[in-house]
Amino acid sequence: MQHSAVPDLSHTHTRPIHWVATATAVAGVVALSSVLQPDPATAAQTAAPGPKSAPAHLAPPDPAAVPFPLDCGPVKALVVKKASGDLDGDGHPETVASVHCDAPMGTPPDGLYVVTRDTEGGEPRVVATLVDPKDRRTVTELSVRDGAVRATVLGYSSTDVPSCCPDVTDHPKWQWKNGAFVSDTPSQARTV
């Protein structure tokens, strides 16, 4: 009989129960680590406690929760594009939404709306119409930069142009000035 220099360690052989225990322990560590996160590191020193001068941050209003001034009949209004940013300088973001009726065929015209809420975080509401669906226009690009709404809008040079084939492209920009959104539409529209 030959003896091994290594003793028989029968408890080191893995069994299914060992894998279950290991998986449970790993899952517990992962779950605990997702709950206990350190504060983000900053290069600036924290200020002394005191009153805050900036208003509390509110999330941009959700356009999905807003009734839009569209008559869509039996179909619903569909938010196609949205962009958010502080348009009036009050420290709270507004949302600009391109919306049209969810028609099963064709390309329904878009409406471009500004959605806001009061500083207490109330219900979102439409406060301005930048593009009226009655004008038969389609918003293809939308952004909010530097406090301005910028869009690429397709339209028609006359009522004789078929709905399938817009022949005018505009790049309007709207800014909040003196209590209203003022358009800075370029004077030259290029044809498609």
Buried (B, 14 or more C-beta within 10 A) or exposed (E): EEEEEEEEEEEEEEEEEEEEEEEEEEEEEEEEEEEEEEEEEEEEEEEEEEEEEEEEEBEBBBBEEBEBEBEBEEEEBBBBBBBBBBBBEEEBBBBBBBBBBEEEEEEBBBBBBBBBBEEEEEEBBBBBBBBBBEEBBBBBEBEBEEEBBBBBBBBBEEEEBEEEEBBBBBBBBBBBEEEEBEEEEEEEBEEE
